[in-house]
Amino acid sequence: MAVYNTDFALVKRAIDSVLNQDFSDFELILIDDGSDIEYRDQLFMYAKQHSNKIIYLRHNNCGQSKSINQGILLSNAQFIAILDADDEYKPNHLSACLREMEFAELIASTTKTIVDTEEDYYVPDKYDQRQLIHVDDCVLFATLFGKREVFLSQQFKDIYAADAHFYEHVSLKYKVKKVDLRTYIYYRNTPGSTCTKLKSKNLKALV
């Protein structure tokens, strides 16, 4: 999980959702992407309280994709999952994803999407950011789950739809699958999210 100046209450919710999984054989690599000092201190102290499960890393701000790439390189587990700092897992997320590994080497799943309005279900299309598509039709970064070797084969790029680019590229070599789990809770009503900012920008451009 990469974190950059995210409200600590949201980050704690995300971390706690990992700690409360019904599958307990995991490590959480928390990558502080150069957060300001007040955020840094809160992250470090909470990670320290759970040092048996959380590895805390910090580097200068470089963005989510590069931060996740770094976390993958430092990971040791057979499988890798990703979590956005302002989202959370249902308690059975990891176990549900692991069961899918019988049929695929990498999955992307649907989400339980939290919205304020119907339009929040729609995000800019990777092919034409002026067009909107439903989140269920997207490959979402943090729902990716798969074998470590898949994640090592291709780095995430610092671009919009880095998740979809990654998924499409590795599908040329590995067995990938989109699954309907809805064990990942995706908060589309977070004002500062990348999709929200981009969607707002594009809508203003059309006015």
Z-matrix of the N, CA and C atoms (Angstrom, degrees):
N
C 1 1.455
C 2 1.522 1 110.01
N 3 1.324 2 116.07 1 122.24
C 4 1.460 3 121.44 2 176.32
C 5 1.524 4 109.06 3 -93.99
N 6 1.335 5 116.07 4 137.68
C 7 1.463 6 121.42 5 -177.18
C 8 1.520 7 109.97 6 -131.27
N 9 1.329 8 115.19 7 131.19
C 10 1.467 9 119.19 8 174.56
C 11 1.521 10 109.61 9 -140.63
N 12 1.329 11 115.95 10 104.73
C 13 1.471 12 122.94 11 175.92
C 14 1.527 13 113.53 12 52.38
N 15 1.318 14 116.39 13 34.17
C 16 1.464 15 120.48 14 175.92
C 17 1.525 16 109.38 15 -85.08
N 18 1.325 17 116.49 16 139.91
C 19 1.467 18 121.92 17 177.29
C 20 1.528 19 108.86 18 -46.55
N 21 1.328 20 116.34 19 126.68
C 22 1.464 21 119.86 20 -174.40
C 23 1.521 22 112.05 21 -60.88
N 24 1.313 23 118.45 22 -32.12
C 25 1.469 24 120.50 23 178.66
C 26 1.530 25 110.69 24 -59.97
N 27 1.340 26 116.28 25 -37.38
C 28 1.460 27 120.28 26 178.20
C 29 1.520 28 110.86 27 -72.27
N 30 1.333 29 116.73 28 -42.03
C 31 1.462 30 120.67 29 179.38
C 32 1.534 31 110.11 30 -63.10
N 33 1.317 32 116.26 31 -43.12
C 34 1.466 33 119.76 32 178.75
C 35 1.524 34 110.69 33 -61.19
N 36 1.329 35 116.90 34 -40.68
C 37 1.466 36 120.64 35 177.17
C 38 1.522 37 110.25 36 -59.21
N 39 1.334 38 116.17 37 -43.75
C 40 1.463 39 121.10 38 179.89
C 41 1.531 40 110.90 39 -64.34
N 42 1.331 41 116.45 40 -47.87
C 43 1.463 42 120.60 41 -179.70
C 44 1.522 43 110.79 42 -61.40
N 45 1.319 44 116.79 43 -46.36
C 46 1.463 45 120.84 44 -178.53
C 47 1.528 46 111.46 45 -61.35
N 48 1.329 47 116.67 46 -33.14
C 49 1.465 48 119.07 47 179.25
C 50 1.523 49 111.68 48 -67.22
N 51 1.338 50 116.30 49 -26.95
C 52 1.465 51 120.23 50 174.60
C 53 1.529 52 109.91 51 -77.46
N 54 1.300 53 116.35 52 -45.43
C 55 1.467 54 120.52 53 -179.14
C 56 1.527 55 112.03 54 -62.19
N 57 1.324 56 117.00 55 -24.66
C 58 1.467 57 121.80 56 -177.26
C 59 1.526 58 113.53 57 -96.79
N 60 1.331 59 117.66 58 16.31
C 61 1.463 60 120.65 59 178.86
C 62 1.527 61 111.93 60 -67.20
N 63 1.338 62 116.15 61 148.86
C 64 1.470 63 119.34 62 175.99
C 65 1.531 64 111.47 63 -77.36
N 66 1.318 65 117.40 64 -9.57
C 67 1.460 66 123.36 65 170.36
C 68 1.524 67 106.38 66 -105.50
N 69 1.319 68 117.44 67 121.44
C 70 1.462 69 119.60 68 -168.75
C 71 1.527 70 115.25 69 -108.72
N 72 1.333 71 118.47 70 -4.42
C 73 1.465 72 120.68 71 -176.81
C 74 1.526 73 109.62 72 -89.12
N 75 1.319 74 116.56 73 77.12
C 76 1.464 75 121.35 74 -177.60
C 77 1.524 76 110.17 75 -146.37
N 78 1.331 77 115.44 76 164.59
C 79 1.462 78 122.07 77 166.37
C 80 1.518 79 106.94 78 -126.73
N 81 1.312 80 116.32 79 140.96
C 82 1.464 81 121.59 80 177.54
C 83 1.523 82 108.19 81 -105.51
N 84 1.320 83 116.38 82 116.34
C 85 1.459 84 120.91 83 176.50
C 86 1.526 85 107.70 84 -94.54
N 87 1.319 86 115.46 85 110.89
C 88 1.458 87 122.94 86 -177.68
C 89 1.525 88 108.31 87 -98.67
N 90 1.337 89 116.85 88 112.58
C 91 1.460 90 121.41 89 -176.16
C 92 1.513 91 109.52 90 -104.25
N 93 1.317 92 116.41 91 108.92
C 94 1.464 93 122.47 92 177.14
C 95 1.519 94 107.72 93 -83.03
N 96 1.331 95 115.24 94 108.41
C 97 1.466 96 121.43 95 -174.04
C 98 1.534 97 110.97 96 -85.99
N 99 1.342 98 115.50 97 52.71
C 100 1.464 99 120.25 98 176.02
C 101 1.512 100 114.56 99 76.32
N 102 1.337 101 117.33 100 34.90
C 103 1.470 102 120.90 101 179.95
C 104 1.526 103 111.06 102 -61.67
N 105 1.339 104 115.82 103 154.28
C 106 1.463 105 121.10 104 175.55
C 107 1.524 106 109.65 105 -60.60
N 108 1.313 107 116.10 106 161.43
C 109 1.459 108 121.92 107 -168.37
C 110 1.521 109 113.65 108 -58.11
N 111 1.346 110 118.35 109 -38.56
C 112 1.464 111 119.05 110 -177.96
C 113 1.529 112 111.06 111 -68.19
N 114 1.339 113 116.89 112 -36.88
C 115 1.459 114 120.94 113 176.71
C 116 1.525 115 109.64 114 -70.47
N 117 1.323 116 116.37 115 -42.34
C 118 1.460 117 121.95 116 -179.71
C 119 1.519 118 111.08 117 -56.71
N 120 1.326 119 116.52 118 -47.85
C 121 1.462 120 120.35 119 -176.46
C 122 1.521 121 111.53 120 -63.86
N 123 1.337 122 116.78 121 -40.43
C 124 1.467 123 119.97 122 179.33
C 125 1.528 124 110.86 123 -65.26
N 126 1.331 125 115.90 124 -42.95
C 127 1.461 126 120.34 125 179.49
C 128 1.521 127 111.28 126 -62.32
N 129 1.328 128 115.10 127 -48.25
C 130 1.455 129 119.83 128 -176.91
C 131 1.528 130 111.70 129 -62.07
N 132 1.325 131 116.60 130 -44.27
C 133 1.460 132 120.02 131 -177.49
C 134 1.530 133 111.25 132 -66.00
N 135 1.342 134 117.15 133 -38.72
C 136 1.468 135 118.55 134 179.78
C 137 1.519 136 110.79 135 -70.66
N 138 1.338 137 116.18 136 -39.14
C 139 1.461 138 119.66 137 176.97
C 140 1.523 139 110.59 138 -62.71
N 141 1.308 140 116.69 139 -38.78
C 142 1.466 141 121.81 140 -179.92
C 143 1.527 142 111.23 141 -62.64
N 144 1.336 143 116.45 142 -35.04
C 145 1.467 144 120.55 143 178.82
C 146 1.530 145 111.76 144 -65.73
N 147 1.337 146 115.80 145 -22.17
C 148 1.470 147 120.94 146 -177.38
C 149 1.533 148 109.84 147 -124.56
N 150 1.313 149 115.76 148 42.53
C 151 1.470 150 120.51 149 -174.34
C 152 1.525 151 113.10 150 -64.92
N 153 1.328 152 117.75 151 -16.23
C 154 1.465 153 120.38 152 176.61
C 155 1.520 154 111.89 153 -73.59
N 156 1.344 155 116.91 154 -16.85
C 157 1.466 156 121.21 155 -178.04
C 158 1.527 157 113.35 156 -123.66
N 159 1.330 158 117.97 157 -22.80
C 160 1.462 159 121.04 158 -172.69
C 161 1.520 160 110.94 159 -114.74
N 162 1.331 161 114.77 160 131.92
C 163 1.464 162 121.95 161 171.29
C 164 1.529 163 106.81 162 -106.52
N 165 1.319 164 116.57 163 122.07
C 166 1.473 165 121.34 164 -178.66
C 167 1.514 166 109.82 165 -101.06
N 168 1.339 167 115.73 166 126.08
C 169 1.457 168 122.37 167 177.21
C 170 1.526 169 108.67 168 -125.29
N 171 1.308 170 116.33 169 148.93
C 172 1.467 171 120.33 170 177.95
C 173 1.520 172 109.69 171 -139.80
N 174 1.336 173 115.33 172 138.00
C 175 1.457 174 120.37 173 173.48
C 176 1.522 175 109.00 174 -147.47
N 177 1.317 176 116.37 175 172.10
C 178 1.464 177 120.76 176 177.66
C 179 1.519 178 109.95 177 -63.65
N 180 1.318 179 116.35 178 149.66
C 181 1.462 180 121.61 179 -176.70
C 182 1.529 181 111.92 180 -56.32
N 183 1.323 182 115.26 181 124.69
C 184 1.470 183 120.27 182 179.41
C 185 1.523 184 112.10 183 -140.27
N 186 1.331 185 117.67 184 -0.61
C 187 1.450 186 120.63 185 177.77
C 188 1.521 187 113.06 186 100.44
N 189 1.337 188 114.69 187 162.25
C 190 1.462 189 120.92 188 -174.69
C 191 1.522 190 112.93 189 -63.28
N 192 1.326 191 117.06 190 -45.89
C 193 1.465 192 120.02 191 -175.15
C 194 1.525 193 111.53 192 -60.01
N 195 1.330 194 117.23 193 -49.38
C 196 1.461 195 120.46 194 -179.16
C 197 1.527 196 111.08 195 -66.61
N 198 1.321 197 116.90 196 -34.67
C 199 1.467 198 120.04 197 178.12
C 200 1.525 199 110.88 198 -65.20
N 201 1.336 200 116.73 199 -45.26
C 202 1.458 201 120.01 200 178.83
C 203 1.528 202 110.56 201 -64.75
N 204 1.329 203 116.92 202 -39.93
C 205 1.471 204 120.12 203 176.39
C 206 1.524 205 111.04 204 -56.11
N 207 1.339 206 115.69 205 -42.39
C 208 1.452 207 120.29 206 -179.70
C 209 1.535 208 110.80 207 -65.84
N 210 1.318 209 116.16 208 -42.10
C 211 1.453 210 120.05 209 178.38
C 212 1.520 211 112.47 210 -61.65
N 213 1.323 212 116.41 211 -39.41
C 214 1.465 213 121.32 212 178.78
C 215 1.530 214 110.62 213 -62.35
N 216 1.315 215 116.55 214 -43.70
C 217 1.467 216 120.58 215 179.72
C 218 1.526 217 111.86 216 -61.67
N 219 1.330 218 116.49 217 -31.90
C 220 1.458 219 120.92 218 -176.93
C 221 1.527 220 113.30 219 -91.30
N 222 1.315 221 116.73 220 -3.88
C 223 1.462 222 120.59 221 -178.06
C 224 1.534 223 110.88 222 -77.25
N 225 1.325 224 115.07 223 159.47
C 226 1.462 225 121.26 224 -179.57
C 227 1.522 226 113.57 225 -123.12
N 228 1.304 227 117.12 226 -13.24
C 229 1.461 228 120.87 227 -171.95
C 230 1.525 229 112.24 228 -76.44
N 231 1.317 230 115.55 229 162.86
C 232 1.461 231 121.57 230 178.73
C 233 1.528 232 111.26 231 -72.02
N 234 1.339 233 115.79 232 -31.54
C 235 1.460 234 121.13 233 -178.72
C 236 1.527 235 110.06 234 -122.33
N 237 1.331 236 114.80 235 153.25
C 238 1.464 237 121.12 236 -179.12
C 239 1.534 238 109.52 237 -128.12
N 240 1.325 239 114.97 238 137.57
C 241 1.466 240 122.56 239 173.27
C 242 1.523 241 107.98 240 -126.59
N 243 1.302 242 116.68 241 158.35
C 244 1.463 243 122.24 242 179.92
C 245 1.522 244 108.38 243 -125.31
N 246 1.320 245 116.21 244 148.21
C 247 1.468 246 121.35 245 177.35
C 248 1.518 247 109.21 246 -141.94
N 249 1.329 248 117.16 247 129.12
C 250 1.459 249 120.95 248 173.98
C 251 1.526 250 109.27 249 -75.42
N 252 1.326 251 115.72 250 146.82
C 253 1.463 252 121.22 251 -172.70
C 254 1.522 253 113.55 252 -66.57
N 255 1.329 254 118.50 253 -18.67
C 256 1.471 255 120.50 254 -179.30
C 257 1.534 256 112.47 255 -108.43
N 258 1.333 257 116.69 256 14.27
C 259 1.463 258 121.59 257 176.57
C 260 1.526 259 109.34 258 -116.55
N 261 1.325 260 116.36 259 -170.57
C 262 1.463 261 119.67 260 176.65
C 263 1.526 262 110.99 261 -158.21
N 264 1.346 263 114.38 262 162.92
C 265 1.457 264 121.86 263 175.19
C 266 1.522 265 110.19 264 -97.11
N 267 1.327 266 117.45 265 146.20
C 268 1.452 267 120.34 266 162.23
C 269 1.529 268 106.90 267 -71.54
N 270 1.340 269 118.49 268 157.69
C 271 1.470 270 120.59 269 -174.11
C 272 1.524 271 115.05 270 -58.70
N 273 1.328 272 118.07 271 -20.98
C 274 1.469 273 120.70 272 -178.16
C 275 1.525 274 113.09 273 -104.84
N 276 1.329 275 118.02 274 16.26
C 277 1.465 276 119.72 275 -174.26
C 278 1.529 277 111.94 276 -62.13
N 279 1.309 278 117.59 277 -51.92
C 280 1.466 279 119.80 278 -176.61
C 281 1.526 280 111.68 279 -64.20
N 282 1.308 281 117.38 280 -43.84
C 283 1.471 282 119.93 281 -179.80
C 284 1.526 283 111.22 282 -65.21
N 285 1.332 284 117.09 283 -37.30
C 286 1.466 285 120.47 284 178.31
C 287 1.529 286 110.73 285 -66.11
N 288 1.332 287 116.46 286 -41.49
C 289 1.470 288 120.36 287 178.76
C 290 1.526 289 110.89 288 -66.57
N 291 1.319 290 117.16 289 -40.06
C 292 1.470 291 120.80 290 179.78
C 293 1.520 292 111.48 291 -60.73
N 294 1.312 293 117.07 292 -37.48
C 295 1.468 294 119.74 293 178.95
C 296 1.520 295 111.47 294 -63.28
N 297 1.322 296 117.03 295 -31.17
C 298 1.466 297 120.82 296 179.98
C 299 1.530 298 112.29 297 -72.10
N 300 1.331 299 117.47 298 -15.98
C 301 1.457 300 120.44 299 -178.74
C 302 1.527 301 112.71 300 -69.64
N 303 1.330 302 116.18 301 -9.45
C 304 1.466 303 120.12 302 173.18
C 305 1.526 304 110.48 303 -69.35
N 306 1.348 305 115.61 304 -23.57
C 307 1.458 306 120.23 305 -173.06
C 308 1.530 307 113.67 306 -115.27
N 309 1.316 308 118.24 307 -7.59
C 310 1.465 309 120.87 308 -175.79
C 311 1.518 310 109.88 309 -154.36
N 312 1.334 311 115.26 310 165.10
C 313 1.461 312 121.02 311 175.39
C 314 1.528 313 111.45 312 -102.93
N 315 1.328 314 115.38 313 -16.75
C 316 1.466 315 121.90 314 174.86
C 317 1.517 316 108.12 315 -150.80
N 318 1.339 317 115.92 316 134.68
C 319 1.457 318 119.42 317 175.37
C 320 1.528 319 110.00 318 -123.81
N 321 1.318 320 114.13 319 156.27
C 322 1.464 321 122.81 320 165.09
C 323 1.513 322 104.71 321 -125.84
N 324 1.317 323 117.60 322 136.19
C 325 1.459 324 118.99 323 -174.73
C 326 1.523 325 112.02 324 -117.28
N 327 1.305 326 114.20 325 161.88
C 328 1.457 327 120.50 326 170.87
C 329 1.528 328 108.14 327 -74.28
N 330 1.310 329 116.39 328 168.72
C 331 1.461 330 120.85 329 -174.51
C 332 1.527 331 111.64 330 -127.61
N 333 1.317 332 114.34 331 158.43
C 334 1.461 333 119.83 332 163.05
C 335 1.523 334 104.03 333 -85.31
N 336 1.313 335 116.78 334 106.27
C 337 1.458 336 121.38 335 -170.71
C 338 1.526 337 110.43 336 -98.82
N 339 1.333 338 114.99 337 124.73
C 340 1.463 339 121.31 338 -179.41
C 341 1.531 340 108.41 339 -97.08
N 342 1.326 341 116.35 340 120.92
C 343 1.458 342 121.20 341 -176.50
C 344 1.524 343 110.68 342 -130.96
N 345 1.318 344 115.53 343 161.56
C 346 1.461 345 121.71 344 171.70
C 347 1.521 346 110.70 345 -96.15
N 348 1.334 347 115.66 346 -35.56
C 349 1.458 348 120.98 347 -179.19
C 350 1.524 349 109.06 348 -136.03
N 351 1.302 350 116.37 349 163.14
C 352 1.463 351 122.34 350 -179.94
C 353 1.527 352 111.57 351 -57.77
N 354 1.320 353 117.13 352 -36.03
C 355 1.472 354 119.91 353 -177.38
C 356 1.526 355 112.45 354 -67.71
N 357 1.335 356 117.53 355 -17.70
C 358 1.463 357 120.28 356 178.32
C 359 1.526 358 112.37 357 -67.38
N 360 1.335 359 116.91 358 -16.60
C 361 1.465 360 120.11 359 176.82
C 362 1.533 361 111.81 360 -72.31
N 363 1.321 362 117.18 361 -9.01
C 364 1.462 363 120.57 362 -173.64
C 365 1.527 364 111.11 363 -111.98
N 366 1.328 365 114.87 364 138.79
C 367 1.464 366 122.26 365 -177.76
C 368 1.526 367 109.21 366 -130.78
N 369 1.345 368 118.32 367 160.24
C 370 1.468 369 120.36 368 179.72
C 371 1.526 370 112.43 369 -60.95
N 372 1.316 371 115.38 370 135.72
C 373 1.461 372 122.24 371 178.45
C 374 1.526 373 109.42 372 -70.44
N 375 1.330 374 116.95 373 138.81
C 376 1.467 375 120.55 374 -178.94
C 377 1.529 376 111.74 375 -65.73
N 378 1.337 377 117.86 376 -28.44
C 379 1.455 378 120.77 377 -178.90
C 380 1.527 379 112.58 378 -81.46
N 381 1.329 380 116.11 379 -31.11
C 382 1.462 381 121.97 380 179.27
C 383 1.523 382 107.31 381 -149.41
N 384 1.313 383 116.64 382 100.12
C 385 1.455 384 121.09 383 -172.89
C 386 1.523 385 113.61 384 -67.93
N 387 1.343 386 117.17 385 -6.62
C 388 1.460 387 120.37 386 174.59
C 389 1.521 388 111.13 387 -82.51
N 390 1.344 389 115.87 388 -13.25
C 391 1.452 390 121.53 389 178.70
C 392 1.529 391 109.38 390 -102.20
N 393 1.334 392 116.32 391 151.61
C 394 1.457 393 121.15 392 -178.19
C 395 1.525 394 110.93 393 -114.84
N 396 1.351 395 115.99 394 143.57
C 397 1.457 396 121.16 395 175.49
C 398 1.528 397 109.00 396 -131.51
N 399 1.317 398 116.13 397 157.39
C 400 1.460 399 121.75 398 -178.84
C 401 1.529 400 110.22 399 -71.36
N 402 1.318 401 116.96 400 143.30
C 403 1.469 402 120.46 401 -178.24
C 404 1.524 403 112.20 402 -59.79
N 405 1.332 404 118.00 403 -28.50
C 406 1.462 405 120.08 404 178.93
C 407 1.526 406 112.15 405 -65.83
N 408 1.322 407 116.21 406 -19.55
C 409 1.465 408 120.73 407 -179.82
C 410 1.521 409 112.41 408 -94.87
N 411 1.327 410 116.52 409 5.67
C 412 1.472 411 121.61 410 -177.83
C 413 1.526 412 110.85 411 -105.30
N 414 1.326 413 114.22 412 160.64
C 415 1.457 414 121.29 413 165.14
C 416 1.520 415 105.70 414 -96.83
N 417 1.317 416 116.36 415 116.48
C 418 1.463 417 120.57 416 -176.03
C 419 1.525 418 110.92 417 -101.24
N 420 1.320 419 114.82 418 128.49
C 421 1.458 420 124.59 419 -176.29
C 422 1.530 421 112.48 420 -38.89
N 423 1.316 422 115.90 421 -57.33
C 424 1.455 423 120.63 422 -169.53
C 425 1.527 424 114.23 423 -79.26
N 426 1.336 425 118.17 424 -6.38
C 427 1.469 426 118.68 425 175.53
C 428 1.526 427 111.15 426 -91.44
N 429 1.332 428 117.62 427 -2.91
C 430 1.464 429 120.17 428 178.23
C 431 1.526 430 110.06 429 -67.56
N 432 1.312 431 114.80 430 135.79
C 433 1.467 432 121.51 431 179.47
C 434 1.526 433 106.81 432 -149.48
N 435 1.328 434 116.32 433 131.49
C 436 1.456 435 116.89 434 179.73
C 437 1.505 436 113.71 435 -178.38
N 438 1.312 437 114.13 436 -171.71
C 439 1.456 438 121.07 437 -178.86
C 440 1.532 439 110.47 438 -68.49
N 441 1.305 440 115.10 439 143.38
C 442 1.467 441 120.69 440 -178.85
C 443 1.519 442 111.36 441 -57.79
N 444 1.331 443 116.87 442 -37.49
C 445 1.461 444 119.70 443 -178.37
C 446 1.530 445 111.96 444 -61.77
N 447 1.334 446 116.67 445 -30.31
C 448 1.469 447 119.96 446 177.93
C 449 1.527 448 109.73 447 -67.23
N 450 1.323 449 116.13 448 -45.13
C 451 1.467 450 120.36 449 -179.13
C 452 1.526 451 111.59 450 -68.27
N 453 1.322 452 117.20 451 -30.00
C 454 1.468 453 120.12 452 178.16
C 455 1.525 454 112.30 453 -75.75
N 456 1.322 455 116.69 454 -19.69
C 457 1.468 456 120.48 455 -176.08
C 458 1.526 457 113.65 456 -76.56
N 459 1.327 458 116.50 457 -18.88
C 460 1.461 459 120.36 458 -175.63
C 461 1.521 460 109.69 459 -153.00
N 462 1.310 461 117.63 460 124.47
C 463 1.463 462 120.62 461 178.08
C 464 1.521 463 110.80 462 -81.55
N 465 1.335 464 115.63 463 153.44
C 466 1.460 465 120.59 464 172.97
C 467 1.522 466 108.70 465 -75.84
N 468 1.315 467 116.31 466 134.78
C 469 1.452 468 121.08 467 178.59
C 470 1.522 469 110.72 468 -90.46
N 471 1.313 470 116.17 469 155.78
C 472 1.466 471 122.02 470 -179.24
C 473 1.527 472 109.17 471 -86.24
N 474 1.326 473 115.92 472 67.93
C 475 1.462 474 122.75 473 -177.00
C 476 1.524 475 109.13 474 -140.30
N 477 1.350 476 116.56 475 162.39
C 478 1.451 477 119.58 476 172.09
C 479 1.525 478 108.05 477 -66.65
N 480 1.318 479 116.91 478 140.75
C 481 1.467 480 123.74 479 -177.14
C 482 1.529 481 111.61 480 65.05
N 483 1.326 482 116.10 481 35.24
C 484 1.466 483 120.48 482 175.68
C 485 1.523 484 110.44 483 -59.19
N 486 1.329 485 116.59 484 -31.71
C 487 1.456 486 121.49 485 178.99
C 488 1.526 487 111.87 486 -64.51
N 489 1.329 488 116.47 487 -48.58
C 490 1.463 489 121.10 488 179.88
C 491 1.537 490 111.11 489 -65.99
N 492 1.326 491 116.79 490 -39.38
C 493 1.464 492 120.99 491 177.34
C 494 1.525 493 110.21 492 -60.07
N 495 1.314 494 116.66 493 -45.69
C 496 1.464 495 121.94 494 178.85
C 497 1.532 496 110.26 495 -61.14
N 498 1.317 497 116.57 496 -49.39
C 499 1.467 498 122.49 497 -177.37
C 500 1.529 499 111.05 498 -58.89
N 501 1.319 500 116.21 499 -45.98
C 502 1.464 501 120.34 500 -178.69
C 503 1.528 502 111.40 501 -66.51
N 504 1.336 503 116.71 502 -38.71
C 505 1.466 504 120.26 503 -177.83
C 506 1.534 505 110.62 504 -67.37
N 507 1.336 506 117.28 505 -47.82
C 508 1.463 507 118.45 506 -176.84
C 509 1.524 508 112.06 507 -72.16
N 510 1.341 509 117.83 508 -19.83
C 511 1.465 510 120.58 509 178.86
C 512 1.525 511 111.80 510 -65.63
N 513 1.340 512 117.21 511 -16.54
C 514 1.466 513 121.09 512 177.94
C 515 1.527 514 111.15 513 -72.73
N 516 1.332 515 116.88 514 -18.97
C 517 1.464 516 121.34 515 -176.61
C 518 1.519 517 113.21 516 -121.86
N 519 1.334 518 116.82 517 -31.16
C 520 1.460 519 120.46 518 -174.58
C 521 1.532 520 111.02 519 -117.11
N 522 1.327 521 114.88 520 162.52
C 523 1.460 522 120.48 521 178.04
C 524 1.523 523 108.61 522 -83.83
N 525 1.322 524 116.55 523 115.00
C 526 1.464 525 121.94 524 -179.12
C 527 1.528 526 109.29 525 -115.55
N 528 1.332 527 115.44 526 158.56
C 529 1.456 528 119.39 527 -176.23
C 530 1.517 529 110.41 528 -155.30
N 531 1.314 530 116.73 529 136.80
C 532 1.469 531 122.01 530 171.86
C 533 1.522 532 107.17 531 -94.29
N 534 1.329 533 116.47 532 124.55
C 535 1.466 534 120.73 533 -174.60
C 536 1.529 535 110.87 534 -122.34
N 537 1.315 536 114.88 535 153.08
C 538 1.470 537 121.29 536 -178.03
C 539 1.528 538 109.00 537 -102.05
N 540 1.342 539 116.12 538 84.62
C 541 1.465 540 120.80 539 -178.20
C 542 1.524 541 112.50 540 -102.70
N 543 1.315 542 115.79 541 -47.12
C 544 1.476 543 123.66 542 -177.05
C 545 1.537 544 111.38 543 58.18
N 546 1.319 545 116.03 544 38.00
C 547 1.465 546 121.79 545 174.90
C 548 1.529 547 111.01 546 -100.09
N 549 1.319 548 116.65 547 -3.15
C 550 1.464 549 122.20 548 175.23
C 551 1.523 550 107.69 549 -102.50
N 552 1.328 551 117.31 550 125.63
C 553 1.468 552 121.24 551 -179.24
C 554 1.520 553 108.51 552 -96.32
N 555 1.316 554 115.33 553 113.86
C 556 1.464 555 123.52 554 -173.06
C 557 1.525 556 108.75 555 -108.09
N 558 1.332 557 116.40 556 114.82
C 559 1.459 558 121.49 557 -177.87
C 560 1.527 559 110.01 558 -91.18
N 561 1.322 560 115.25 559 96.05
C 562 1.465 561 120.95 560 -179.68
C 563 1.530 562 111.40 561 -81.50
N 564 1.324 563 116.52 562 -6.20
C 565 1.468 564 119.75 563 -178.20
C 566 1.525 565 111.86 564 -97.61
N 567 1.333 566 117.94 565 18.61
C 568 1.458 567 121.56 566 175.81
C 569 1.520 568 108.92 567 -83.12
N 570 1.332 569 119.10 568 115.43
C 571 1.472 570 122.33 569 -172.49
C 572 1.519 571 115.20 570 -57.27
N 573 1.326 572 118.52 571 -35.40
C 574 1.458 573 120.20 572 -173.73
C 575 1.510 574 115.81 573 -92.10
N 576 1.329 575 118.11 574 9.99
C 577 1.455 576 119.89 575 -177.04
C 578 1.528 577 111.26 576 -68.49
N 579 1.325 578 115.84 577 156.58
C 580 1.474 579 121.27 578 -178.74
C 581 1.517 580 111.06 579 -60.15
N 582 1.340 581 116.19 580 -45.63
C 583 1.471 582 119.57 581 -178.98
C 584 1.521 583 111.69 582 -63.40
N 585 1.310 584 116.88 583 -40.37
C 586 1.461 585 120.80 584 179.84
C 587 1.519 586 110.96 585 -62.75
N 588 1.342 587 116.74 586 -44.35
C 589 1.462 588 121.20 587 179.66
C 590 1.522 589 111.29 588 -64.19
N 591 1.328 590 116.20 589 -44.18
C 592 1.459 591 120.36 590 -178.30
C 593 1.517 592 111.10 591 -67.99
N 594 1.319 593 116.34 592 -40.68
C 595 1.461 594 120.85 593 178.70
C 596 1.514 595 110.45 594 -62.18
N 597 1.327 596 117.22 595 -44.21
C 598 1.463 597 122.26 596 178.95
C 599 1.527 598 110.76 597 -62.49
N 600 1.319 599 116.45 598 -42.00
C 601 1.453 600 121.53 599 -179.50
C 602 1.529 601 111.09 600 -62.60
N 603 1.322 602 115.80 601 -44.37
C 604 1.466 603 120.31 602 -178.69
C 605 1.516 604 111.81 603 -69.04
N 606 1.325 605 116.78 604 -36.71
C 607 1.466 606 119.55 605 179.06
C 608 1.530 607 110.46 606 -66.25
N 609 1.340 608 117.33 607 -38.83
C 610 1.457 609 121.49 608 177.93
C 611 1.523 610 110.85 609 -64.46
N 612 1.344 611 115.45 610 -36.49
C 613 1.468 612 120.34 611 -178.33
C 614 1.526 613 111.27 612 -67.42
N 615 1.344 614 115.81 613 -25.54
C 616 1.457 615 119.86 614 -178.00
C 617 1.524 616 112.11 615 -85.81
N 618 1.330 617 117.02 616 -14.98
C 619 1.470 618 120.82 617 -177.99
C 620 1.526 619 110.40 618 -74.76
